[in-house]
Amino acid sequence: MTIQQLDAIRQAKKELIEVRRAVKEQGEKLAKKTGYRKQVLVCGGTGCTSSNSIKVIEQLEKSLKENGIDDILIVKTGCFGLCALGPIMIVYPEGAFYSQMTPDHVKTVVEKHLVKGGEIVKELLYQGTITQNGDIIPFAETAFYKKQMRIALRNCGVIAPEDIDEAIAAGDYAALEKVLTTMTPDDVINEMLASGLRGRGGAGFPTGRKWMFTKASESDVKYVCCNADEGDPGAFMDRSILEGDPHCVFEAMAIAGYTIGAKQGYIYVRAEYPVAVNRLNIALKQAREYGLLGKNILGTGFDFDIELRLGAGAFVCGEETALLRSIEGHRGEPRPRPPFPAVKGLFGKPTLLNNVETWANINPIIMNGAAWFANIGTKTSSGTKVFALGGKITNVGLVEVPMGTTLREIVEEIGGGIPDGKKFKAAQTGGPSGGCIPAECIDVPIDYDSLIAIGSMMGSGGMIILDEDSCMVDISKFYLEFTAEESCGKCTPCRIGTRRLLQLLTKITKGQGTNEDLDKIEELCNHMKSSSLCALGQSAPNPVLSTLHYFRDEYVDHIEKKECKAGVCKALLSYSIEADKCKGCTLCMRNCPVGAITGTVKQPHVIDKDKCIKCGVCMSKCKFGAIVKK
Amino acid sequence: MNNNAKFCATEEQLSKLNAVIEESKSVPGCLMHILQEAQGIFGYLPIEVQTIIAEKLNVSLSEVYGVVTFYSQFSLQPKGKYRISMCLGTACYVKGADKVLEEIEKQLGIKCGECTPDGLFSVDSCRCVGACGLAPVMMINDDVYGKLTPDMIKGILDKYREVK
C-alpha cells in the first residue's frame, strides 16, 4: 500500500467515524454526507457478548429488513465501558444510549425509533441519560463519561475493530506514516522522553528511556514485544483495547521497531481472552493484506511483522523476564536482572517490552506532540490511566481519567457511588501486588507517586471498590491465596513466604490468631519484600501490609474479640432469629440442611448454634428479615 | 469417566497431532503452541501424548512435563463433557462467587478440580474471565453465565443434564 492509498481510505470513511464523535447538530449534518441516515453501534466486547449482544445484532439485522429499512448502518464495536449495563446499543447521530437490550427491545426500537420519523424510546434508554425533568442528554454528557478523557480508549466503542478501514479512518496508522516519512529514530525517542509517558503495566518506568536503552544495544537482531498477559484478577483494560482497537497496538509496535531497529514483534496474550485473540488474528491478517505489516511498509523500505503467542494461565508471566521465557516455550520462571531485556531479552537478543495500554498511547503522542501529552495529568505522571472499576460500585466498567483525578471523583461521580446505600470502605488498586486506599484517603490524587506514598500502587489498573460488608482480613487472605498459588517456586522467600503468610492469615480468620502473629506477619512481609527474586514475591505482601496499616483494628478484633464486623469470616459468625420479627412461618426450619432450627407454627423459632453450619440458607429464605448474622 | 482410565487415542487424533508438530516444529519456542493444540485434540495431556511430543521435538520428557505442570491451562486429567469454570477473580469474589461455587459443588457432589463419575461435568476455578461487569461469572464450555446467585445453579445445570 502507498501513502496515497492509505489517505484515500482515511478520507472515504472519515465522516462516518466523525458522526460517532460529533455533538448532536454537527452529527446530523455530517450524517447526511455519509449516505446513512443513522448508525447503530452495538458492543461486541467480552462483557456484552457474555450478555448476548450477538443475538441483539442478529435481531437488529432481521428487524431492519422486515421494516424495509436499508439506510441504517450496523456497527459491531469494542467495549463502551459500562459493562454492567450490557448489551449496549447506541444510535447516532442523536447519540441515544440504550442499555440492557434484549431481542424484544430491539424490535421496539426499530419500530418506534429507527423507522423514518421515529422518536427515541425513552423507557429503554440508560437512565443516566435522562435528566430529572425528563430531558435526554447525550451519553458523552452523563456523569459516567463527563470526567473521563479517552486517549488510550479513543477508538474503543467507536469503530468496528474487525474492519481495518474504520481503524484507518479513525486515525490508526497515521502516526506510523508520520514517523516513517518525517522522523528519525532519535526524533521518536526525544518525543517519548519529552512526553513523560510511563509504563502502564504497573511499575511506571519511563517509556522513552526503555526505548532509548534498547536502541543503544548493539545487535543484528532485536525484538519488540507486547505484554498482553493481563493476569491481575478484576482487571480488563488491556483486553478491551485489544478487542476494541487492535490496530493501535500493531501501529505502535511498528513505530518502536523502526525506532530501535527491530523487524519482528510478538504479542503475548492470555488464552483466557478468546474474543481478543480472535480480533487480533483478524486484524493481523488485514494489516498484512494492506501491507501495513510485512515487507517495505508504505513503500519506505521498512520491514516489520508481528506474531501472536498465547499464554497458558500463569500470573507470573506478566513479569517481563518470565514472559520472555514463556514466549521461548519454557516454564515462565523469572530470572535475575541485570541483564535487562533491553540488553539481553527474547532468544538472548535486545528486546523492548511494553504493556498494551502503553502502546495505545503512542499514536496520540506522535500525532499531537509530546508537549500536549505532558500537559495532561500531573507533573510526574503525565497522560491518563484506564481503570477497570469493579466490586461494590454502581457503574461497573472501564474508565479513563487524567492522572491526578481523585479517588472520590472516580467513586462518587464516575462510578455513581456505592449501591444499596452502603458505605465506601476502601478501594483496592494494583490487585495482588497493590494495596487498599481507605475512606480517609479518598481525596488522594491517583498517580504513580501518590499511590506509592500511601502504601498502594497503580498496578495495571484494576480498581475494586469495597463496602462495609467486606472484611479486610479476608481480602488480604484472598490475595495471598492467589499469590501462593501463582508463585512459580523458583525463589524461597516467595515460595515459602506466601504459604506461611497465608497460614497466619487463615489462623486469624478462624479466630485462632494471637497478637504475636501480627508481629510475625510484619517481619515476614519485610523479608519477602527485600529478598524475593521478582515483583510477584516482592509485592505479594502489599495487600497485607496496607490493610494492616489502615485497618489494624479489624485484625485485632478478629484476634482479641473473635469478631468479624463485616460478617464475612465464617468461623466467627453466628446466626440468630429475632423473636419480634419472626412470624413462625417454618420456612427456615424446612430449609435448614442440618436441622438446626426448631419451633412451632406461628411461634418464634430458635437456631441451635452448636448444630448450625453457618451456610446462610435460612437468612436468604426468610421473608421477614428476622434472621441476623453477627 | 475414571481418572485412571487407560489412555486410548484414535488414528485421527494421532495424525492431527503429528500434523501440528510437523507444521510448527521449526518455529522457535513452539512447545507451548503444540501443547495447546494437543490439549484441544485430546481434551487433556496424558503422559502418552507428552511422550510423543518430546520424541518428535527431540527434547526430554521432563522438559515437556515441566512446562505442562507449570501452566494452569494444561491438564493431566480428563475433563468433563461440560467444563464448568467458576471465576474467583476479585470482582467476582467480593460479589459472592465463593457461595456460588459451594452450591455447584453441592449440586454435583464433587469438589473444585474434580470430574463427576459419569464424565458429564468437571469444575474448576479460574481467575478473571474479564467479564467483571457481570460478576459473579462462570463459564460452561464457551457459554458465559453472569450475575449468578446460588439458587440459579440448579436450573442451569439441569439444562445441560437434559441435553446430555
Interface residues (C-beta under 8 A of the other chain):
Chain A: T46 G47 T49 S50 S51 L82 C83 A84 L85 G86 E230 G231 D232 P233 G234 A235 F236 R239 A271 E272 Y273 P274 R309 L310 G311 A312 G313 A314 F315 S326 I327 E328 G329 H330 R331 G332 E333 F347 A388 G390 G391 K392 V396 G397 Q428 G431 G462 I464 L466 S470 I475 F478 Y479 F482 C488 G616 S620
Chain B: P28 G29 C30 L31 M32 H33 L35 Q36 G66 V67 F70 Y71 S72 Q73 F74 L88 G89 T90 A91 Y93 V94 K95 K99 C126 R127 C128 V129 G130 A131 C132 G133 L134 A135 V137 D142 V144 G146 P150 D151
